[in-house]
Amino acid sequence: MLQLDLSSNQLSGPIQEFDTVHSHMIIVSLSQNQISGQIPGSFFQLTSLIDLDLSSNNLTGLVELNSLWKLRKLTSLDLSDNMLSVLDREGNKSTVPLLPKLSNLGLASCNMTTMPRFLMHINHVETLDLSNNIIQGTIPQWIWEMWDDSLTQLNLSNNMFTHMQLTSYLLAYSRLDSLDLSSNRLQGQAPMPKLLKTVLDYSNNRFSSIMPNFTAYLSQTVYLKLSRNNISGHIPHSVCDASNLSVLDLSYNNFGGLIPSCLIEGRSLAVLNLRENHFEGTLSDNVSDHCILLAIDLHGNNIQGQLPRSLSNCANLGLLDIGNNRMVDTFPFWLGRLSDLHIIVLGSNRFYGSLTYPTRDRKSREYFSKLQIIDIASNNFSGNLDPQWFERFTSMMAKFNDTGHILSHQTYYRDYHDTVAITYKGQYVTFEEVFTTLTAIDFSNNALEGDIPESVGSLVSLHILNMSHNAFKGRIPAQIGEMRQLESLDLSWNKLSGEIPQELTNLIFLSTLNLSGNRLDGRIPQSRQFATFENNSYEGNTGLCGPPLIKPCGNSSNPNEVQVNTSRDHVDIILFLFVGVGFGVRFTAGILMKWGKNRQ
């Protein structure tokens, strides 16, 4: 037997030592299984071996790289994603280099603490993956210079590197497809590869600058992510020549100036994320008729003017976040025809006017039908709330589904996950990954008035409802009690009157309630989740009585109240939305939440 490929099966248990005396095996692939135990030393006696792949198993134990010295013909080695500890001891005593023909090395997630020093004696490396280790210090100079005509993929992400030993900030690689240095502690100026065909990811570092004309080297790049650094400067107009660029993420930096019009026009770009920078000016209204944009995130800049009406050409747009800018406009009802729009954030701008649907659109039921997150908080919207608002949010009417997935824009190389920040349980929360089933409505801090439409009760899969700091009057709709998945309800600081509907006790997942600052009266319900809320949920309603307030209601009891366990234990069902379809969909799951300051 020369080749053994049992990858992607359900093999489990340990591998026993085996006889290698008469073996001429050249390829062994056991990846993507559940194999456990230590790696048998027999593998390291297979002197004819060319390719050894044991990645993505449950292998344990210590592997010393020097133990591979007999594998003189080995060209590809992958031990990634196990529970191994790979050790590169000083002083390979052999007079010839270890693994002299190696060209592909994968040691991701191998608990390595140092760079494998034997690599500096190998002249032809094509792929190197040392990601998800605990390697500290400086990335050595030989990494950048030895393989400039052979290296295609370099992944040093998720380590603890702080510096790079460079002789030039222009890296001379001629065949590089992917360079990933993300999630380290790298500082100073970020280098640029002279030619990069697919992916450049420097996100989550401490870079403070990049060469001013960095976009001139993106002619073949598909995915550029520089987010979460401290980089300042402008986006050069040469970015418009990057015709292959599909994802541009410069979020959470100090970039400023005008946004090049080509980025908004959407002729080649699918994802534009300039979130939390200092960009200013207005947005181009020359969006292409063939716009392919899937996500636009300009949150937290100084952008002025109106929303470009030509954004309606972006038929597959799934996310639009222009929150916390200085835009002045009326509500963009014209976006309602975008059938894939899942998230729209307009909060903290200067939008104004009525939220009543235009006459020509009132009969259409297709508007915003897939919308799952809408945030128009902290604007100047006024007037009565059109009941049709809630009647059109059909995606929020679906029965509860606990199979939430992260929707991502899948490019040639990797998925891109959207980020959204919303007020959740009284805190301003950033969700780094957004699941399909998170639904949220935030109309707070406006000048809306009149009754809260009873049609809100049809949104049975809504998780977050915030209509605080408006001028709503009348009673709290009893139909809200039908919204059984509601976790957070904030109706505070309005002019609501009457009793708290007993039907609200049906909200068994409700963990945050704020009805303060209204004109409510009568007995506070006591059953189910209502037995867990404290005084601050009801402050400023002088007519309310009963626990948790000290004001008694007299001797009469409410026969409709059911006594239940008053434990504060509850289940938070956080189901998040993935936006867009784009180049295909691959489903994954996970949550990363960054708690921020309260919205001002």
N, C-alpha and C positions, 0 to 999 in steps of 0.2 A: 504494500500500500504506500502510495506516494502522497496522497492528499486525504485529509479528514476535515470535513466541514459539517458540523452539527450545530451551527449557530441558529439562534432564534427558535429554539424549541423550549421544552419545559423540563430540561434536565436538572436534577437536583442531587444533593449529597456530595461527598468528597470524591476526589480522583485518587486511586491507589497508584503507588509506584509501579512501573512497568519495565519490561526488558527492552533495552535499546541496542543490544549488541548487533543485531542484524537489520536494524531499521534504516531505511533510506527516506524517511518521511521528509517532505519539503514544505508542506503547508498544513497547519493545524489551526482551525477556527472553531472555538467553542463559545463565542460571544453571545450576549443576550440570552443567558440562561439563569439558573439559580444554583449554580455549582458553589459549594462551600468548602471549608477547610483550607489547608495550605496548598500552594503550588508544588506538585511533586518535583523533586530534583531531576527526575528522569527527563523532563522536558529540556533541561539544560545540557543533556548529553546527546541530543539529536543533532549531530554535527552537520547533517545535510540540510537542516531547516533553513528555509528562506523567509517564511511568513508565520508568525506566532501571534494569534489574537485571542486573548482570554478576557477581554473587556466586558463590562456590565454583567458581573456575576456577584457572588457573595464571598469571594475568596478573602482569606485573612492571612496574617502572619507577616514576617519580615522578609523582604527580598533585597539581597545585596547585588548591585549591578555587576560587581566583579565575578559573581557566580555564573555569569553568562559568557565567560571568556572563550568557551569552546565553540560558540555559535558564530564561527568566522564567516559564514555565508549569509547570515541573517540580514535581510534588507528592510523588514517591517516588523515592529514589535509594538503591541498595544496591550497594556495592563490596566487601562483606565477604568474608573468607576467601579472599584471593588472596595474592600476594607483593608487594603494592603498598606504597609509602610515600606516604601522603597528608599533604600539607603545607598548613597554614593560615597564610599569610603575613600579617604586620601590614599594615594600611592598605589595605583595599578602597577604592579611590579613586572608585568609583561613588557618585553622589549618592543612589542607591536601594539598598535592601538586596540582598545576594546571595541568589538563590533565594527570592524573597519568598513564594511559595505552597507551599513545602516543608512537608509534614506528616509524612513518614516517611523517616527517615535511618538507613541501616545502614553503619557504617564499622568493623565488628569486624575485628580482626587486620589493621590497616592501618598498623602502625608509627607511630601518631600519638603525639606527645609533649605536645600541648596540647589543651585543649578548643577546638572550632571556635567562634570568637568571633562568626561571623555569625549563630549561632543566637539570640543575645540580642536580635536585631532581628526575629525571627519570632514572631508572636503565637499561632500555632495549630500545635503539634506534637503528634502522636498517639503515634508510636513513635520511640524513639531508642536505638540500639545502638552503643555505643563500647567494647564489651568486648574483652579480649585485646589491649590496646595498652600503651603505657608512659607513660601520662599521670600526672604527679606533682602533688603539692601539694594544694590545697583545691578541693573541689567548690563552685562558685560559688553565691551566693544565688539568682541568677535561675533556676537549674535548678529550685528548689523553689517558685518563686512565679509564674513567667510562664505556665505551662500547667496550672494547677490544675484547670481545667474541661475540658481536652482530652486530657491525657496518659493513655494506657492502658498503655504498656509502657516501662520505663526500665531499661536494662542497662548498668552501668558496671563490671561485674565484671572481675577479672583485670587490674587496673591497679596504680598505685602511689600512690593517693590516701591522704592522711594525716588530713585534717580535712574538715569540712563547715561551710560558712558558713550558719548558721541563725538565724532570728529566733524560732522556736518548735520544740520537739521533737515537736509534733503537726503533721504535714504535711497540708495542706488539700486534697489531691487528691480529686476527687469521682468520677472514672471509672477510677481506676488498677486494672489487672488484675495487673500484675507489676512488682515492684521488686527488682532483683538488684544488690547492692553487694558480693557475695562476693569473697574473695581480693584484698583490698586491705590497707592498713595503717591503717584508720580506727580512731580511739580516742575515748575519752570516752563520753558517753551516746548510745545508739542512738535515733534518732527513730522514731516510729510513724506510718504513714499513717492518716488519720482513717477512711478506707474503702479496703479492699483486697479485691479479689474473688477472687484466685487464689493468687499466689505472693509470698512475702516471703523473701528469702535474704540474710542478713547473715553467713554463715559465713566462717571463716578471716580474721578481722580482729582488732583489739585493743580492741574495745568493753569497757568496764568496768561499765556499768550500762544499765538500760532502765527506763522509767517503771513504777512498781509495779503499775499496773493495765493492763499492756500487752495482756493477753488480752481486755480489753473491746472491743478494736477488731478482733477476728478473726471477727466474726459471719458473714462471707462467705468467709473465707480457707480455701483448700484445703491449702496447702503452706507450712509455717513452718519455716525452718532458721536457727538461731542458733548452730550448733556452732562449736567452736574459737575462742572468745573468752575473756574474763575476767569474764563477767557473773555477779553474785551476786544473792541474793534468793530469794524463794519463787515458786512457780507459783500465781497467784491462782485462787480457785475459779471465777471467771468463765470460765475455760477450758472449763468444762462447758457453757457456752452457745454455744460455737463448733461448731455442729451440722454444718457443712460440712468441718471440719478432718479431713483424711485422713492427713497426714504431720506429725508433731511431732518435731523433732530439736533438742534442747538439749544435745547431748553435748559433753563437754570444756569445761565451764564451772565455775562455783563456786556453782551453785544448791544450795539445801538445803531442809530442812523435810520435810513429808509429801508424798507423791505423791497428788494428788486422785484419789479412787476412780473417778471417771468415766473416767479415762484407761486404767485397767486393765480396766474393764468392757466395753470394745470395742464400743459401740453404733454409733459412727461412725468411729472412728480405725482406720486400717489399719497404720500404722507408728508405733511409740513408741520413740524413742531418747533415753534420759536417761543414757547412758554417761558414766562418769568425772565425777561430780559429788559432792555430799555429802547426797543424799537419805537419809532414815532412816524408821524405823517399819516397819509390816507392810503387806502388800499385800491389797487388798480381795478377798474371796472371793465377790463377787456378779457374776461375769462373766456377761454376757448370754447367753441361749440362742441369740441371733442374732449372736454375736461375729464381727466381720469382721477381727480383727487378723491380720496377716500376719507381722509381726516385732516382737518385744519385746526390747529391749536395755537392761538395767539394770546392766550390768557396772561394777564399781568404785564402789559407793556404800556405805552403811551399813545396808542393808535387813536386817531380822530376821524371825524367824518361819518359817512353812512356805510352800511353794508353794501357791497357791490351787488346790484340786482342780477348781474350776469353769473353770480354763483349758482343760480338756478340751472345753469348748463351742466353742473357737476352731478349727473344723474345718479351716481353711486355713492355720493357723500354720506358717510355714516356718522361722523362727529364734527360738530362746529362749536368751538369754544373760543369766544372773544371776550370772556368775562374780565372784569377789572381793567378796563381801558377807559377811553374818554369819548366813546362813540355817541353820537346824537342821531337818533332815528326813531321811527315808529316800529311797531312789532312786525317782523318779516313774515307775514302770512304767506307770501309767495314761496317760502321754503317748504310749505306743507305738501307740495306735490312731489318732493324727493322721497321716493318710496323706501329708501334704505336708511333714512335719517333716524338714528337711535338716540343720540345725545345732542342737545342744544343748550349751551350755556351763554346767556347774555348778561348775567348778573354784574352789579357794580359798574354800570355805565350811566348814560344819560338818556336812555330810551324813554319815550313818553307816549301819551295818547291812550286810546281805548283798546281793549282786548276783544272787541266785538268783531266777529268775522265779517269781511266785506260782503255786500249783498250778493255779488256774483258767485261767491264761494259757499254760500250757506247751505246749498242743497247737496254739495259734494261730501261723501262720507270717507274719502280717501286721504284727507289731510292729516298728516302726522300720525298715520295709522300704526307705525312701528316705533313711535317715540316711547322711550323708557326712562329717560332722565331729561327734565326740563327745569332750568334755573333761570328765572328772570328777576331775582331778588335785587333789592337796592337800586331801583330805577325810579322813574316818575310815571309809571302807568297809573291810570285813573279810570273812574267810572265803574259800572256794574260788570260783574264777571259773566260772560256769555255761557249759559248752560251747555252749549254745544262744545265747549272746550273739552269737557270730560267725556262727552258722548263719542268723541272721535279717537280717543286714545285706546284703540282696541287691543294693543299689546299689553295694556295694563288691566285688561278685563279677563285675561286667560286665567283659568284655575291654577292654583299653586303647583309649581313644578320644581322638584328639588334636584334636578339634573343640570344645574347651571354649569356653563362652560365659559372659558375665556375666549372671546372672539378676538382674533388677531389678523392683521393684514400680512399675509404670507408672501414674502418676496422670494426671489431665486435662492437666497441663502438661509434666511431665518424669518421667524415670525416677529411682527412688531405689535406690542401691546399698548393700548391707549391708557392714558392717565386722566382721571377726573377728580376734582375737588368739590365736595358739597358739604352742607351743614348736616351733620348726622348726630342725633342725640345731643344737641346743644353745642357740639364742637365742630370746627371746620376741619374736615378730614380729607386727606389725599389718598385716593385708592390708586395704587400703582398698577394694578391689574383689575379689570372690570368684568364681572361675570354677566352671563346672559340674562339673569333673572332679577338683577337689582332694578327697582323702579322707584323713582323719586320725583316729587313735585315741590318746587320752592318758589312761591310767589311773595315772599316776605318783603317787608320794607318798601312798600309802594303806597299808593293812595287809592287802592281799590275799595269799593263800597257796595252797599246793597247786601242781599242775602247770599250766603254760600249755597251754590246750586245743589239740590238734592242728588243730581246725577253723579256727584262725586262718589256716591256709594257703590256705583257700578264698577269701580276700579278695584276689584277684589284681590288683585295681586300686588297692589301698591305697598311699599315698605316704609316710605318716608313722605310725610305731608306737612309742609310748613307754610302757613298762610298768616303768620304773625305780623304785627306792626302794620296794619292796614286800618280800614274803617268799616269792616264788615259789621252788619247789624242783624237783628233777628235771632232766631234760635239756632243752636247747633243741630245740623241735620241728623236725625236718628239713623238715617241710612249709612252713616259712617260706621255703624256697628256691623255692617255687612263686609267691611274691609278686613277680613280675618287675618291677613298677613301683615298688617300694619305694626311696625315696631316703634315708630316715632311720630307723635302728633303734636304740633305746635300751632295753637290758635290764639296765642297770647296777644295782648295789647290791640284789641279791636273794640267793638261796641256790642258784643254778643250778649243776649239776655235770655231769661228763662232758666229752666232747670237743665242740669247735665243729663242727657238722655241715658236711661238705664241700659239701652242697647249697647252702649260703649263698653259695658262689662264683657261683651262677647269677644273683645280684642285680646285674646289670650297671649299673644306675643308682644303686646305693648309694654315697652320698658321705659319709655320716656314720654311724659305727658306734661304739657304746659298750657294751662288755660288762664293764667294770671292776667290781671289788668283788663278785665271785662266787666260786665254788669250782671253776672250770673247770680242765681238765687236758689234756695232750696237745699235739700239734703244731698251731700256728696255720696255717690254710690260706694259701697264697701266691698263688694264681692270681687273675686278673681284678682286681676292685676291692680284694680283700684285700691286694694288693701295694702299695696306696696308703695304708693306715692306719698310724698311728704308735703309739708305746708307750701313750699315754693311753687308747687304745681297750681295753686289756687289763690295766691296772694292778690290783693286788690279787688276781690269780688266780695263786697261787704254783705251781700245777701246770702252767701253760702254758709252752711253750718254742718256740724258733725265732723268726726275724725277725718283727717288728722288735725283739723282746726280745733282750737280750744272753745270756739263758740258752739254751745249745745243747740239741738233742734227741738228740745222739749221731750216729752215722754213717749210720743208716738213713734212706732217703729215701722219700717217699710217692709211689708210682707213679701215683696217681690225679690228681696235681696237674698242671695244664697251664700251661706258661710262656707268658705273653702280655705285651704291651706294658705296662709299669708306669708309664706317664705318668699324672700326676695330672689330666690333662684328662678331663672328663666332662661329660655333659649333664644339667642340672637340668630336669626336666620338671615345671613347676609348673602345675597345672591346677586352676582355682579354681571354687568353687561359688557359684552364684547361688541365692538362696532365694525360694521363693514364686511365686505366679502373680498373683493379685490382679486388677488392672484390665486385664490384657493383657500381653504380653511383647514387648519389642523387644530384640534381641540386639546387643551391642556387645562389644568386647574391649579389654583393657588391664590393666596391673598397676601399682599404686602400693603400695610396701612401705615401712613405717616401722619401722626396727629399734629395739627397745626394750631395756630392761635385762632381765637374766635373771630368771625368776620366782624369787621368794624362797621 
